[in-house]
Amino acid sequence: MNGGDEGAESAAQASPPQPLEWKFSQVFGERTAGEEVQEVDIISAIEFDKTGDHLATGDRGGRVVLFERTDTKDHGGSRRDLERMDYSTSRHPEFRYKTEFQSHEPEFDYLKSLEIEEKINKIRWCQTANGALFLLSTNDKTIKFWKVQEKKVKKIADMNVDPSKAVGNGNVASSSNNVSPKPYLANGGSPSKEFSFPPGGIPSLRLPTVVTSNETSLVARCRRVYAHAHDYHINSISNNSDGETFISADDLRINLWNLEISNQSFNIVDVKPANMEDLTEVITSAEFHPTHCNMLAYSSSKGSIRLIDLRQSALCDSHAILFEEQEAPGSRSFFTEIIASISDIKFAKDGRHILSRDYMTLKLWDINMDSGPVATFQVHEYLRPKLCDLYENDSIFDKFECCLSGDGLRVATGSYSNLFRVFGCAPGSTEATTLEASKNPMRRQVQTPSRPSRSLSSITRVVRRAGSDVPGVDTNGNSFDFTTKLLHLAWHPTENSIACAAANSLYMYYA
């Protein structure tokens, strides 16, 4: 019996999951046809918290907008309780606007004569405490630690005025609205020329009292500012699993911070050469391991990923493991190094795999195997003949983000014409879906090739999946638009739900 059960289990594991059918859920900030998008409103960062019940977006205007999930609250109980009760939620995930605050303002560095724009580069959620939400946000130079909490509204009542002359919430009626020639002014306001004390003075002084109402309002407070630690633009921040520290990375250095200490950080990686003319690569992204607080990975502009161990030494310039793909002989061109630059890396939830995004592809790496990626997904191979045009209009330097599903079975990333791709990365999966950030996401859908072309070697399995290879058109034969690009997206940590940004609009989909 056991043998039969094992056989059934292995057969179930061998069959890849069916491709998902994505449906539109919500859109925030949808613009009408022909409406011009303001530069400051363009979304520049998206991040779900660990529970998936909150979503944060940052924009180029330095604002952070928070959304909270509503469909689980209606059932009375946390999602964890509902899962224990085997409660099947029939509706798709729904979010609502929660609050927003101005995180960063434009600054000017007078020493370097340099403008520091307010654009939010990254947002990372921290551990919640006492019903308050905590998050880190950063622009090019300064990281801020925010606390967002519901507070009861306090009102001032019983002002030191004649009750007959008070109106509203302790405010005094002005003389134009009041027949009395002797108004009493609250809160030490300057009396008018007609004001005079009554004969014998005021018999008793009634101090204003503060009363707490049942109304609540969300208040965002900046708890700490981590500044003056980066000479170059910050491209990444990442929380540690210990809940106490985080890293920030710029082009040449990675710094380690304690959340409680804002006036000092430790430099743990420094790739700056003694002579800047010898500089050959820069750091492009960095992230902590999801469970091992001593491990982190960072990517470079040469297409390599380095996994380092903080236990080895205080300065981790010597990496523990180097991940890079060997260049195929004869394939080198002028654009090779540019398109090899990794724009984003993400650890899988289990910490075993790393997903990286370069200009043309997504690569999935196994941290136990440094010989090459275990899977490669072609995002927009049809653009390869257009690399010269992309270089001319600087689109080749666009930095696309990537994300993994909570179960690690799928990966996603953006492309041009407001398209994004979802690939299945389970063994044997041929899932390669193209979706559009619109109310009809499957409008641009093409037939998935029945059999992906595979390059099999004794060392690794490389899966190459692409769309149409016709130059000048996208995967469905439509002409592509380099001005509309989907750079930022995030996958819900526990469900098949994706949030993505198309200019100033936030689109949400579920499957």
N, C-alpha and C positions, 0 to 999 in steps of 0.2 A: 504493500500500500504506500509506504513512504517513498519507494522508488518511483511509483506512478505520480505521486504528488510533486516530487522534485522535477520530474520530466515536464509536468504541466506548467510548473513555475518557470522553468528555463524556457519553455516555448513562449510563455507570456512575455518574458523579458526580451526574447529575441525579436518579437514582432514590434516594430516601432509604433509610437502613438499616431493616431490619425491627425491629418492637418486640421488646424483650428479654423472655424469660420468666424471672422471678426465682424462685430456689429457696432454701430455708432451708439455712444452712451450720452455724452454731454459736450457742450462747447461753452467756454467762457470768453467773453471779449470778441465775439464774432463780428466781423466788419461787414458792412453792406457793400454791394457792388459799386466799385468806383471810389470807395472811401479811401482817403490817403492815410497811410500808417505813419504815426509820429515816431521818430527815432527812439525817443525815451520810453515808448510803450512796448518795444520789441523784447520778448522774453529771452533771457540769456542763461537761465538755470532752472532746473526742475529736480525735485527730490521728494520721494515718499519717505515717511518715517518707518521705523521697524515694524510697527503694527499694521501699517497700511491705512490707518484711520485718519491720517493727516497728510496733506500734500502742500509743499511750499514751492513758489516760483519767485525768481528774481528777474528784474528787467534792467534795461540800459539806463533807466532813470534813477537807479539806486534804490528802488522800492522792493520790498518783500511782501508777497501776498500769500496768505494762508487759507487753505480750504479744509473742511472737515467732512468726514463721511456721515451720511444721514440715514442710509437704508438699514443699518444694523441697529441703530438706536430705537427705531420704531417698534422693534420686537421685544423691547424691555429686557435688557441683559447684554453682557459683553459678547463679542463674537466667540470667544473661547468657551463661554457657557453654552452658547447655542450649538457649537460643534460637539460639545460633550453630550448634549441632548439629542444629537443627530438631527438637528433642525435643518431642513433644506431651505435656504433662502431662494425664493423663486425669482426675485427681482435682481436686476444687474446692479453693480456698485453705483451709488449716487453720492455726489459731493455737493457741498454748498459753500459759498463764500463765507469765511470766518472773520478775517480782519486783514488789515495791511498797515505797514509802517515804513517810514523812510529810514533805510538802513545806512546808506552812505550819501554823502554830499560831494560835489566836485571840489577838489582842492588844488593848490598850486605849490609845488616844491620850489622855494625861492633859491635854494642853494644850487639846484640843477636846472633852474628855469624850465621846469617840466610840469605840464598840466596832468593831474591825476583824475581820470574820469570816474564818475560815480557808478559805472556799470558793475552789476553783481556777476562775478565770475563763477562762484560755486556756493552752494548751500549744503550744509550737513546737519542732520538732526542729532541732538544729544539725548541722554537719558532723561525721561520725565521724572519729576519729583513733586509731591504734594499738589497734584492736579495742575501744575504749571508745565508749559512746554518750553524747551530750551533748544536753541539752534545757533550754529555758527554761520556767518556770511562773510564773504570777502570780495573786495574789489582788487585792483592791481597791486595795492600796497598794504592795505590795512584789513585785519580780521577783527570781527566784532562778535561778542557772545551775547545773545539776546534771551530774555526771559519774557514769555507771554503768558499772562495770567488773568483770570476773571476776578475783578474786584468789585465789591459792592459800592455803589455810588453814595458819596457822603454829601449831605445837603446842610446848609446853614439855616437854622430856624431861630425864632424868638430874638430878633435883633433889638437893639436898645433904641426903640422908637415907639411912638404912640401907636398902638395896634390899629386905631381907626385910620391911620395915614399910611399903613403898610399895604403893599400889594404883592401878589405872586409869592415867590419863594424868598421872603425877607427883603425884597427890594423896596425902596421908598418911592412913592408916587411923586413925580416931578410937580413943581408948583403950577405948571401950565394945565395939568390934569386935575389939580386939587384946589378946592375953593379956599382952603385954609391959608392964611398969610404966613403961618409959621411952620414950615416943614422941618422935621427932624431928619438929619442925614445919618445913614448907617456907616459903619466901618471907618469912622474918622474922616469922612468926606468934608471938604471945605464948605462951610455954610455960606449961603448967599448973603447979600447985603441986608435983606429984610429979616434974616434970622436973628432971634434974640431969646435968651433963656427966660422961661416963665418966672414970675415973681417968686422969690424964695428958692429958686433953683429947682433941679430935678430931685424929687424926694428919694428915689431909689435907682440904682444903676443896674440895668438888666444886661448881663453879658451875653453875646451871641453863643448859642450852643450848636454843636455839630451832631447831627443825627444820621444814622446809617439807614438808607432806604432798602427796599427789597430789590430794587433795580441793580443789574450788574452791567459792567462794561469791560471789554478786553483792553488790557494795558500792556504795551510792549516797552520793556525797559532794557537799555543797554547795560549789562552788568560789567563787562570788561572790554577793553580795547587792546589788541595785540598789534603794536605798530613798530616801525623803524627797524625791522629785522631783515628786510629783503631789498637788495639793490636792483633787482630785476622784477618783472611782472609775475605775480603769483598765479600759477596755473592750476593748482590743486590744494585742497585741504582734505584731511581724512581723519575720522575719529578712531581711536584705539579701542579694542575690545575691553580694556581694563576700566573704561569709563572715566579715566582721570587725565589722559594725555591725548594730544592730536599732533599731526604733522602738517606743515605747510611747505609747498615746493615752488621754487621759481626756476628759471632757465638753468641755473648753475648750482643751486644749493637746496638742501632739504633741512628744515629746522623742526625740532621736537619741542613742543610746548606742554606745560601743565595748565589745565583749564583754570586753576586757582591763581596762577602767577602770570601776570601780563607784562612784567618789566624785564623778563629774561627768557631766553630760549637756548636750546643746545643745538649746535650745528652737527648733524650726523652724516650728511653727504655733501661733499664739495668737489665738483668736477672742474672748477676753474683752473686753467693752466697758469703757470708762472708768467708766460707770455701769451697774451690774448690772441696773437697771430697763430698760435698752435691749436686754437680751439677747433675741434672737428665735429662735436656733437653736443646737444643740449638736452636737459631733462624736459619732458613734455607732459608727464602725468605721474602721479604717485598715489598709492593706496595701501592702507594697513590690511593685514590678513584678518578675516572676519572673526577668528577665534584665538589665534596665537598672537599674544600681545607683543612678542619679540620679533615678529616677522613683518616685513613690508616689501612691496615691489614698486619699481619705478621704470618708466619707459623712456626711450630716447628718440631723437630725431633720425637716428640711423636704423630704426626698426628693431631695436633689441629691447629686451626686458631683463632687468636684474632683480633677483630676489635676495634680500639681505637679512642678516640675523643680528639684532641689536646686542646679543650676548657676546658676539665675537670681539668687538672693540668699541670704544667710545666714538671713533670716527669710522664710519662704515664705507669708506671709499672702495675697499676691496669687497666685491660682491660674493655672495655664497654660491649662487647659480646664475649662469647667463643663458638666456633663451634667445636664439636668433635663427632665422631660416637662411640656409646657404643659398647664395645667388646662383641661378641656373647659368651655365657657361654660354656666352654669346648673347645674353638677354639684356646686357647693360645699355642704357641710353642716357641722354641728357637729363631725363626726368626721373631716372631710377631712384636716386637718393631722395628727391622731393616727395615722391609718392610712397616711399618706404617709411617716412616719418609717422610714428604712432601718435594719434591725437587723443586717445583715451584708453585706459585699461580698467577692468572691473574684475574683482574676485567673484567666483561662484559662491553661493551661500555655504557650501560645504568646505570651501577653502582649498579644494583639490585642483580646480581649474582656474585659469586666468583668460579672460576674453580681451582681445586688443583690436582696435580699429585703426587701420591706416587709410590712405586716401581711396584705394580701390577695393580693399577687402576687409573682412572680419576674420580673425584667426583665433582658434581655441587652443590653449596650451595646457598640458598636464604638468604640474609642478614637479612630478617625479620623473619627467622625461624631457631632457634638454636638447634632444637631437633635432627637434622641429615641432611645428604645430600638429595636433592630432586631427584638426579639421580646418579647412580654409573655405570661406564663402565669398563668392564674387558678388559685390554689391551693385555696381553699375559698370560692368565690363564694356558695355557699348560706348562708354566715354573715352576708351583708350585711344581711338584715332583722333580724338578732339583735345588731347593733352596740350597741344601747342596753343589752342585758343584759350583753354583754361588757365594756362600760364600767363598769357597776355592780359587777361582780365582779373588776375590774382585769385580766381576761384580755386586753383590748385592748392592754395594755402588754407582753405576752409577746414575747420576742425570739427569733425562729426563725433558725437558721443555714441556709446553703445551700452546695451544692458542685457542682463540675463533674467530668465524667469526664475521664480523662487524654487521650482523643482529642478532647475538646471537642464531641462529638456529642450529649451528654445532660446534663441538669441535674437536681438533686434537692433537695428541702426537706421539712420536716416539717409536721404539722398536729395537730389534736386527735384524741381517741380512739385515740392511739398509731398514727396513720396517717402515711405519708409518700408523696410524689408524685414520679414520675420522668417527665420530659418530654424528647422528642426535639427538638433545636434545629437539626438539619440542614435546609436548604431543602427544603420539601415534606413534611417529617415530620409525621405526625399522632399520634405516640406520646404518650399521656398516661395513665400507669399509676398506680393507687392501690394501695398495699401496706400491710399491717398488721404492726407489730412483734410477731410471734408466730411459732410454729413452722410456721404455715400462712399465709405472707404474702399469697397470692392469694385468701384467703377473702373479702376485701371487694372483689374485682376487679369492675369494671363494664365494659360494652362501650365501647370508645373510639369517640367520634363519627367517622363515616366521613369527614366533611369539616369542618374547623374553620372557624368564621366568621372572615373576615379583613377587616380595615380597610386597604384599599390606598390609598396616596397616592404622589405622585411622589417623595417624599423617603425614606420608610421603609416597611418591611414589618412590620406588627404582627400577630403571631399570637396569637389569644386562644383558649385552650383551657380549658374548665371541666368540672366534673362535673355532678351533678344540681343543679338550681336550686330544688328544693323546700325551703322554709324549715323548720327544725326537724329535718331529717334530714341525714345525710351522703350521700356519693356513691352509696351502695348502698341508701338508704332506711332505714338504721339511725339511731336517735337518737344525737346526738353527746355526748361527755363532755368538758367543759372542764377537768376535773381531771387527765385523762391526756393529756399533751401531749408530742410528740416534738420537742424543741428542738434537739438536737445530733445531727449525723450527718457522716460523712466518706466520700469515695469513694477507693478504692484508686488510686494514681497511674498504674498501667499496665494494670489489669484491670477488668472489670466486676464489682466487688465493693464492697458498701456495709456500713459499720458504723454502727449507730445505737443511741441510748440511750433506753430506756423506763424511767423512774425509776431503779432501781438495777441494771437488767439491760442487758447489752450483747448486742445481736443482730447477727448477720452473715449477709449474703445474697450470692449470686453468680448470674450469668446466663451 
